[in-house]
Each structure stands twice: as structure tokens, then as C-alpha cells.
């Protein structure tokens, strides 16, 4: 797992019955992504004076459901501008290629 700079921004909010936690992660923060056989781990980190870390672990079925919902939301709304659409298309293509690489049918037989 290696740290990568955040080139845009993200926000995390956790709402509890009597408390709200909110944190912004902008260009002075970083992120990490790690996967294993069951899930994907996402981590946003700000290491400044008021350091904070937000982590989320998603099992692959939930992650797939969330990606599907994001696709449906994007399709149901006005088109995303080219500045944002192109990096999304590139990242989605890399995800598809990585997933296809792991198919048993694509592996060489011994």
C-alpha cells in the first residue's frame, strides 16, 4: 500500500445520534487503496496539524453494488464534463482490465 497525493478533494461525514464527524481531504492530503481476496480498503489521510484518517473496508459485493449505483446515477443525470469524464473512463478501463486478468478462463492451463 503506497500513499498517493489527492489531486482534487473528498469529504467524509459520519452521523451518530448525538454527534457529527466531518473531515475534508484536499490537495494537502493523500490516499491509499489496498485489496485482498475479500475486500477493498480505502484510506484518506491528512497529516497536518489536525491530522485525521478515514478508512473504509468494502467487501467486493458491496463495492460492486456501489459501482453499479454510481453508473446508474451518472447515466440518469446530465453528462459529466470532459475534464472529469476522461479520467473516470481511464480508471474504469484499468479496473475492467485488472478484473479480466484475474479470470480463471484467461489463465494458462498446466
N, C-alpha and C positions, 0 to 999 in steps of 0.2 A: 504494500500500500504506500503510495507516494503522494505528497501534497502537490496540489495544482493551484495556481492563482485563480481567484474568481474575477472574471473579466466583465461581469455585469453585476447583478445583485440578487439576493434571496432573502426571504424573511421567514421566520419560524414563530408560530404562536401556539401556546398550549393553554387551554382554558380549563381551569379546575373550578369547583363550586364557589370558592371564595377568593380566587386568585387567578390572575392572568400573567403568563410569562410570554414576553415577546422579545425577539432578538433579530437584528438586521445583520446581514453579512454582505459587505460590499467589496470594492476593489482592494481594500487593505486586508482582506480575509483570504482563506484558502479552503479547498475541499479535498476529500479523499473518497474513493469508491473501491470497495473490495467485494469479491464474490467467493462463495464456496459452493458446495454441492446442493445446498438447500435454499440459499438466500443471497440477497444483495445488501451490502452495508453502505450507507451514505453518511458522510460526516461533513459538517460545515464548521470551520474553526476561525475564531478571531483571537489573536494572541496579543492584543494591545493591553492598555492599562486596565480595562474592564473585560478581561478575557472571557470567552464563552465558547462552548462546544455544543452543537446539536447533532445527535446521532439518530438514525432510524435504520431498523433492520426489517426488510420486507422479504417474506417467502415468495418464491417465484410465481405462484398462482396469483397472489395479491398484486405483485408487481405487474404481471400480465394484464390483470383486470384494470389496473390504474392506467397502463399504457393504452389499452383499448378505449377507456373512457376519455382519455386526453384526445385520442384520434377522433372520436365521435364529437367532442366539443369543438375541436378545430374545424371539422367538416361542417358543423352547424352554424358557424359564425362567419363573418366576412373574412376574406383571405388575409393571412398574415403577410406583412410587408417583406420584400425580398431580403432586406438586411437581416431579419430574424429567420425567415423561411430557409434560406440556403444552409446555414449551419445545422438546422434541425434535420434537413434532408440528408446531409452528410453523416450526421451522427446516427440517424435511423438506418442508413445504409450500412454503416460499420457494425451496428447491432445485428442486423439481418445476416451479414457475412459471418460474424462470430458465432451466431446461433447455428447457421448451416454447417459450419466447420465441425461442430460437435455432434452432428447426426451420425448415428451408428451406420446407416446405409452409405454414408460418404467415406467411411473409414476403410482402409485396405484390409482385405481378409488374409489371414495367415495360412 
